Amino acid sequence: MTWPPRVIHNTDGHWIINYQDRRDPNDIVRPIPVLADAGVDALSVLAGIDDDISWRGSPHAQLFGDHITEWQPDPVPRDIHGHPLKQDQAPHIHGRPIKQVGGRQPADAHEFLHLLLDRVIADGHDLMQVYIDGARRSGLPIFAGFRMNDAHACDEARGWYGRSRQKQDRRHLLIGSPVPFGCRHGADWSFSWVWNYAEAEVRERFLGLFDETLERYDFDGLELDFSRAPPFFRSGEKFANIPVMTRFMEQARQLVDRRGAEAGRELRLIARVPAGLGESLEEGLDVETWIREGLTDAVVLGSPGYCVHEIDVAPAAALGKESGVAVYTGFDTKSYTVSPQEGYEESPASVLRATALNGYRDGAAGVHLFNFGYPSHRAAPAASGDFNDFDDYHLRMVAELRDPAVLERRNRCYYLPAAAGPDHRPQLPRKLALAGRGAGPEHALRVRVDDDVEAGLAEGRIARCELRLCLEDCEGAEDRLHLAVNGQRLDPAPDRIVESRRGRRWRVFEGPPLRQGINTVLVILDGSRTPSPWPRLESCEILLLAPD
């Protein structure tokens, strides 16, 4: 196995959907050679769904869905996200209709997944071995992935399917009530169904699963996903349990090393953690110590969902350089709302290129792609909604993400996500502060562009630069807008307007005075009078555009 790989792809587990058509295990892994040709170097596949696994006979978990007796208790059928289906809408998974399995029409998407897992076993196959064989044929290393606390189970409408029998029988092992701050899935019910890692039995369960998996299958190692999602401890108990989680990682390291020695080859341990080292520490994860002491072979810094730019690659990579731990920029391939770009209105590749290039400049060994298998998490609208199909645009993007020299010559969008997340520091949306009430340069947004913009313009690899702002409720306050980039005041009248099909509008400013590193964008209102309505800044983007 070549180490470290440049591009790691996490399948998120749902390629099994492809088995429904012909019941051919090769259909499950049909995307692998396509991704390998595009530049993917390694795969990570989930051992199961939610808290359960894809095989029977384990003392630590069940086959997903084996303990469910009623799949659709509500009079209104729901989709995989818990949303009510429309009257004429058939059950589906991310838009792909589900079919009968074994002559039985599943009540919903979750029962469909269970029936498919059961059918694969009944047909004499083992899903994990199918993945391994598919990866081997394409020459790719493959890792067994575990979500260390899958929060979907907290949702009473959707995720209750994912509550294993262990969770239902031993609720004292859960975080429970009250729900810690930031545990959004269980907030409506004030009960968290995720594991409490302060309990030794929880840690022993996962270590048992790791050991069983490496004994049962010829994986190249494990990927432990702590990013999707915290919390791991109850409120007020996170800092006290930092040594507990560090000891857990030491045990996982020892286990992987022991299994590798028995197999006569080196096995690797990858940890996917929140994008910020401080945010990790606040959840009880001392990632800096994990890197410093070599408790993992690789650390992926990545948001649990969607793509964010503010990732602590630089300090992590500095530690990794000393210990030999590879550090990766990680992202979901779906973006928060951005302006239309490159013919796409959702999740354009320009956002991922910018995030990846920032990561490489900070010392990242490569990139880790999450959720790329879902059509809804790629640049949209895609040419096909099939889980097997990747547009040329998507595959070119994978190839581009391998090489910083290519990325710096392609369109890039450096944006600020306009939504709160558990592991990044949202700057938007915001109401515009008033200069007459004390607002000033410290109110500026901060956008990092790790590229020598001036040299890029001079060399011709950057054709032009744009600042795009989405402002709402500015009617009546246009004459009070104060706009400055890196301290230089700009005329707030835009050069043009870009509008999405949904009616959202971005003001485009050509040629803003940008620099390498942190760029400040100040948008406030002159005066002290309260505006009505109060203008809001919804999104901010810096675009570096390549020659046509």
Sequence and secondary structure as in RCSB ss.txt:
>XXXX:A:sequence
MTWPPRVIHNTDGHWIINYQDRRDPNDIVRPIPVLADAGVDALSVLAGIDDDISWRGSPHAQLFGDHITEWQPDP
VPRDIHGHPLKQDQAPHIHGRPIKQVGGRQPADAHEFLHLLLDRVIADGHDLMQVYIDGARRSGLPIFAGFRMND
AHACDEARGWYGRSRQKQDRRHLLIGSPVPFGCRHGADWSFSWVWNYAEAEVRERFLGLFDETLERYDFDGLELD
FSRAPPFFRSGEKFANIPVMTRFMEQARQLVDRRGAEAGRELRLIARVPAGLGESLEEGLDVETWIREGLTDAVV
LGSPGYCVHEIDVAPAAALGKESGVAVYTGFDTKSYTVSPQEGYEESPASVLRATALNGYRDGAAGVHLFNFGYP
SHRAAPAASGDFNDFDDYHLRMVAELRDPAVLERRNRCYYLPAAAGPDHRPQLPRKLALAGRGAGPEHALRVRVD
DDVEAGLAEGRIARCELRLCLEDCEGAEDRLHLAVNGQRLDPAPDRIVESRRGRRWRVFEGPPLRQGINTVLVIL
DGSRTPSPWPRLESCEILLLAPD
>XXXX:A:secstr
  SS SEEEE TTGGGGGHHHH  HHHHTTHHHHHHHHT  EEEEESEETTEESSS  SS  BTTTT S S  SS
S B TTS B  TT   EETTEE   BTTB  SSHHHHHHHHHHHHHHTT  HHHHHHHHHHHTT  EEEEEESS 
GGGG TTTGGGG  HHHHH GGGEEESS  TT GGGGGGT EEEE TTSHHHHHHHHHHHHHHHHHS  SEEEEE
 SS    S TT TGGGHHHHHHHHHHHHHHHHHHHHHHTS  EEEEEE S HHHHHHTT  HHHHHHTT  SEEE
EE SSSB S   HHHHHHHHHHHT EEEEEEES BSS   BTTBSBS HHHHHHHHHHHHHTT SEEEEESTTSG
GGSSBS S   TT   HHHHHHHHHHT HHHHTTS EEEE   S  SSS    SEE  BGGGT  GGG EEEEE 
S HHHHHHHTS  EEEEEEEEES TT GGGEEEEETTEEE SS SEEEE TTS EEEEEES    SEEEEEEEEE
SSSS  SS  EEEEEEEEEE   
